[in-house]
Amino acid sequence: MAKNVPLALKRLPAVKQRQLDVLLEKNSEGKISPKEWALLKALVQEVEQLMAANAKRLVELAKPGRNAAPTNAVRMIIGRNERGQQPPGQRQ
């Protein structure tokens, strides 16, 4: 029988997530400075790396002989629950 493996998905620290949210909003409004644009690009690259690492972790957990990942694991990666809401304690 397979041993339970804790699901250890990576997330941005709360401070960086708030910064990302603000920069994404400014960008969508067309009010982002060149310095902010560079920071946004760096944060997006960091998020992409986290998502790739999380995807690899989920693939490992889905291999035969391992316990399957929770059905909501992918939703947790992007910081939303199954109803599309942010978890308690996160800025909206």
matplotlib code that plots the C-alpha trace (Angstrom):
import matplotlib.pyplot as plt

x = [0.0, 1.3, 2.3, 0.5, 2.7, 1.9, 1.1, 3.7, 2.8, 4.7, 3.1, 4.3, 4.8, 1.8, 3.8, 4.8, 1.3, -0.1, 2.6, 1.7, -2.0, -1.3, 1.0, -1.4, -4.2, -2.0, -1.0, -4.6, -5.5, -2.5, -1.0, 2.2, 5.7, 8.7, 10.2, 6.9, 6.7, 10.2, 9.1, 5.9, 7.9, 10.2, 7.2, 5.4, 8.6, 8.8, 5.1, 5.8, 8.7, 6.5, 3.7, 6.2, 7.6, 4.0, 3.1, 6.1, 5.1, 1.6, 2.9, 5.0, 2.1, -0.1, 2.4, 1.3, 1.9, 1.5, -1.6, -3.4, -3.3, -6.4, -8.9, -8.6, -4.8, -4.7, -7.1, -4.9, -1.9, -3.5, -4.8, -8.5, -10.9, -13.4, -15.9, -13.3, -12.8, -9.5, -8.8, -9.5, -6.7, -5.7, -6.3, -8.9]
y = [0.0, 3.5, 5.8, 9.1, 11.9, 15.4, 17.7, 20.4, 22.9, 26.1, 29.5, 33.1, 34.7, 36.9, 40.1, 39.2, 38.0, 41.4, 43.2, 41.0, 41.8, 45.6, 45.4, 43.3, 45.8, 48.8, 46.9, 46.2, 49.9, 50.9, 52.9, 50.9, 52.5, 50.9, 50.1, 48.5, 46.6, 45.1, 44.0, 42.5, 40.5, 39.2, 38.2, 36.5, 34.5, 33.5, 32.4, 30.4, 28.6, 27.8, 26.5, 24.3, 22.9, 22.3, 20.5, 18.2, 17.5, 16.6, 14.3, 12.5, 12.1, 10.7, 7.9, 4.4, 3.3, 6.7, 8.3, 10.6, 14.3, 15.9, 16.9, 20.6, 20.6, 22.5, 25.1, 25.6, 26.4, 29.5, 30.5, 29.9, 27.3, 25.3, 28.2, 30.6, 32.4, 33.2, 31.4, 33.3, 35.6, 36.5, 39.9, 40.1]
z = [0.0, -0.9, 1.9, 2.1, 0.8, 1.8, -1.1, -1.0, -3.7, -3.9, -3.9, -4.0, -0.7, 0.3, -0.2, -3.7, -4.6, -3.5, -5.5, -8.6, -8.2, -8.1, -11.1, -13.1, -12.4, -13.4, -16.6, -17.5, -17.0, -19.1, -16.2, -15.6, -15.7, -17.4, -14.0, -12.9, -16.2, -15.6, -12.1, -13.4, -16.0, -13.3, -11.0, -13.9, -14.6, -11.0, -11.1, -14.2, -12.5, -9.5, -11.7, -13.6, -10.3, -9.0, -12.2, -11.9, -8.3, -9.4, -12.1, -9.6, -7.3, -10.1, -11.1, -10.4, -6.9, -5.4, -3.9, -6.3, -5.7, -4.3, -7.0, -6.1, -6.3, -9.6, -8.3, -5.3, -7.4, -8.8, -5.4, -5.9, -4.5, -6.5, -6.5, -7.9, -4.6, -2.9, 0.3, 3.6, 4.5, 0.9, -0.5, -3.3]

ax = plt.figure().add_subplot(projection="3d")
ax.plot(x, y, z, "-o")
ax.set_aspect("equal")
plt.show()
